Amino acid sequence: MRSRRSCLAVPGSNPRFLEKAQGLPADEVFLDLEDSVAPLAKEGARKNIVAALREGDWSGKVRVVRVNDVGTQWTYRDVIEVVEGAGEFLDCLMLPKVEDATQVIWLDTLLTQIEKANGLPVGRIGIEAQIENARGLVNVDAVAGASPRLETLVFGPADFMASINMRTLVVGEQPPGYTEGDAYHYILMRILMAARAHDLQAVDGPYLAIKDLDGYRRVAGRSAALGFDGKWVLHPTQVEAANEVFSPSQEDYDHAELILDAYEYYTTVEKRGAVMLGDEMIDEASRKMALVVAAKGRAAGLPRTTAFTPPETRT
């Protein structure tokens, strides 16, 4: 599992931003050819991105390029130029405004052709599918199962809010007048269920009020509590907040590792399936829950600060 706690958006048309992003502690950096790049700057942005991928130091980061959506005239050249120019330095392509499975299948097919033509390992480059309108959400299950290359479903809130006529201009915040519950709960859960049903990660979209870190933490905490793996960051100040919110606490991580160690010991050495760890009963369901927390803690680089000690051998 790739760690995607913080997914930093970087305009491909800005060489200074492309250079600065390499030194930021974001788990993923996606170099953008879509909304953040003006139409007349897209061709130059492709060249910037290829150069940045080939010459930059992206150590420890998931390297992604967001191409334009399939309804535009730019998409096929985005894919061809980026993958032919820097495919060996690329982890995934992000496809925005995905509405149905055929769009993902098209990208998978084109990637396969380029990989074969250029001697690249077939299937290594993954796909992230961005759900940004009502049609995409209705078809999200089919989208999630469209290709073995798929790694992540991404929520795109701004376009989505516009597509359903939500009455707000503040991306990620509750619409004025909506006082019961969370207006985004169904959307987030729908994406999350499709992702988990197909063993994919789920990433929440951006929070545009970049100076409001308290607001960012609050909104990120909502999707993290549901089970999302990370969230977009639009500014360096949001990176640390995302990494913190989407990492388990040290206490929870240590506890998860203890559960895994204890369960392994009791089921293999003492051959018991349900046992006590301190005052807590643990069983197979406990192991599955602990695996999730432990995996996220390991991906985040958390150290273990406790160790399981087997009980004394009984006579």
N, C-alpha and C positions, 0 to 999 in steps of 0.2 A: 504494500500500500504506500503510495506516494503521500507525503505530508502536504496538505493544502490549507493549512490554517489561515494563512494570509496570501492572497492572490493579487499582486500589484499590477495595475494597469499602467502601461507606458506608451505614449504616442510614438508611432514609428517615424513620424516626421520631425522628431526633436532629438538630434544626436546627443545633446547635453543630457537630456533625461535618460536616454539609453545608456549612457556611460555611468551616470549617477546610480541607476537602479542596480548595477552590478555589486555595489557595496552595501546595499540595504539587506537586512535580515529577513526578507520575505521568503516564504517557502516556495512560492511560484511567482514567476514574472511572465506576464503575457504582453508581448509586443504587438501593438494594435495597428491594424490597417483599416478599421471600420470607422466608428462614429467620431473618434478623436482626430481623424485625419481628413482634411478638406479634399474634395474631389480632384483638384488640380495638383495636390501634393501626394497622391497615392502612389504613383509610379516611382517617385523619388524615395518614398517611405519604404517600398519594397527593398530597394538597394541598401538603404540605411540598416534595415533589419538583417539582411543577409550578412553585411559586414559586421554588425554587432554580434551576431551569433558565431561567426567564424573567428573573430579576433578578440572578443571579450572574454572575461573570466566570470562564468555563471556557476561556479562551483557551489554545490549544495542546493541548487535551485531547480525546480521543474521549469523547463524552457518551453514556452507556448507562444504561438502566433495566432492572433485572431484575424481571420480573413473577413472579407465582406460577405454579406448574405447572398444566397443563390439567386435572388431576384435582381441582382445588379449585373452590370457588364464587367465588373472587376474580378469576380471571384476566381474564375479558372486561371487567370494570369497570376493572381495572388498565390494560388496553390503551386502552380508550375514553377514560378520564379523562386519562391522561398524554398521549396523542397529540393529542386535541382541545385540551387545555390548553396544551401546549408542544411540539407536533410540529415546529415550525420550528427549535427549539433542540435537537433530539434527533438523534443519529447512528444509534443502534441500540437494539433491544430484545433482552434476553437471555431466552431461554426455558429454564427449568431442567427437569431430569428428563425429557429428551426420550427417548422409547422407539421411535418409528417416524416415518416420513416424513409421515404424515397430520397429526401435530401441528404440524409446521412449515408444511405447506400451509394448515392452518386459520389460523395466525397471519398468513401472507402474505395470505390472502383478506380477513381482518378489517382488516388494515392498508390494503389497497387500497381497501376500502369507506370507511374513515375519511378517507383522503387525498382521494378523489373528493368526498366530502361536504363537506370543509372547504377545498377549493381548494389542497391541498398537492401538490407534485410526486409523481406516482405512482411508487413504487419507490425513492424516495431513502432511506427509513429502512431500515437493514439489520437482519439477524437474527444473533444469536449463539446457537448451540445447545449446551446443556450436557449432556454424556454422564455419567450418574450411576448407572447400574445395568447388570446383565448384559444385559438385553434391548436397551438402548440401544447397547451395544457391538456386539452381534451384528448390529444393523441400521444400523450407523454409515455404511456406504457409501450406503444409500438415503437416510438423513438428510442426508448431505453434498450429495446431488444434488437435494434436494427443492424448492429455491427459488433463483432468481437473487439474492434478497436476502441469502442466507447469506454471511457474511464470515468467520466464525470457528467452530471447534469447540473447546469448553472441557471439560477433564477435571474432574469433581467427585469428588475422592477419598473424602471421608468417607462419603457415601451409597453410593458404589460399593463400598467395603470392607464396609459392612454388608450390601449386597445379595448378595455372594458368600460371606458368613460368614468373612471374613478374621480371623484370631485376633490382633488388636491393637487397642489403644485410642489409639495415637499416630498421628495422620493424617500420612501421607507417609513414615513410617519403615518399615523392613523388619519384618515380623511375627516375633516370637520363634520360634526354631526353624528359620527359613528361612535356610540358610547357603550355598546355592548360587545365585550370580547375583543378579538383581534381581527381586523379586516384581512390580514394576510395569512391567517392560520390555515385555511383550507388550501390555499395555493402552495404554501410551503410543505404541508403534509402530503399533498398530492405528488409533488416532485420527489419528496423523500421516499414515499412508498414505492414509486416506480424505480428509483435508484436502487434501493435495497433489494427489491425483487429481482434485480439483474446484477447484483453485486457491484454496483457502481458507487462512487462518491457523490455527495450532494454539496454544492457550494452556493451560498447566498450572495446576492448582488451588492451593489455599492450603496453607500450612505453619503449623499452629496454635500451635506453640511460639514465640510472637512475640518472646520475649526471647533466643532462641537464634539469633543472626545467622549464626554459623558453620554451624549445621545448615541454615538457610535457603539459604545460599550453596551448600552441598554438594548439597542436593536440587535447587535451581534449576539448578546446573551439569550435573546428569544430563540434564534435559530439554533444556537449551540445547545440549548436545553432540549430542543426537539430531537437533536441527533445529527445536525448538519456538521460537515467536516471542516468548513472554513467559510470565509467571506472575502469579498473584494476589498481592496484598499486603493484609494485614489491619491493618497498623499503619504509621504514618509512617516508623519506623526501617527497614522492609523496602524502601522505595521505592528508595533509592539503591543497595542491593544488587542489586535486580532490574534496574535500568537498566544497571548495570555488567556483570552476568553475561550479559545478553542483547544486549549491544553487542559488535561486533568490536573487537579491540584496535586501537590506532592503527596499529601496524605492519601488521596484516593488512588494514586498510582501505586504507592507502596502496598496499600491494602489489596489491590487487584493482584499484584505479583504474589503476595502471601497466599491468597486464595488458590492461585494456580499451583503454587508449590505444594501447599497442603493437600489439595485434591489429588495431585499426582502421587504424592506419598501414600495417602490412605487407600487409594484405589489400586495401586500396584503392589505396595508392600503389605498392607494389612487387608487388602481386598474388601474394602467396605465402600459403599456408594454414597452414603449420607453420613456426615460426621460433624463434629463441632470444631470451630476455630475460635478459641476464646468463648465468648458468649453467643456466637453466631453459628447457626447450622448452615453447612454448605453442601451442595449437591451438583449434579450436572448442569442445572439451570444457572447456578452461581458461577460455574466455570465459564459458561458462554458469556455471561455479563462481564465477568472479569477480563476475558479475552479482549473485549472491545476497549475497555479503559486501558489495559496494559499496552495494546497495540498503539493507541494514540499517545501514550506516554513515551513509548520507545521511539516513535516517529518524531516526537518533539525533543528527543535527546535528554529526557529526564533521567537522573541517576537514581539507583536504588539506595535507600537509606535504612532499610530493614532486611532481615533475612529470616527465613523459616527454619526453625529448629525442631527436628523430629522428636517425639516423646521417647522416653527411655524404653528400651525393649522390655516388654512384659514377660514375666516368667510363668 
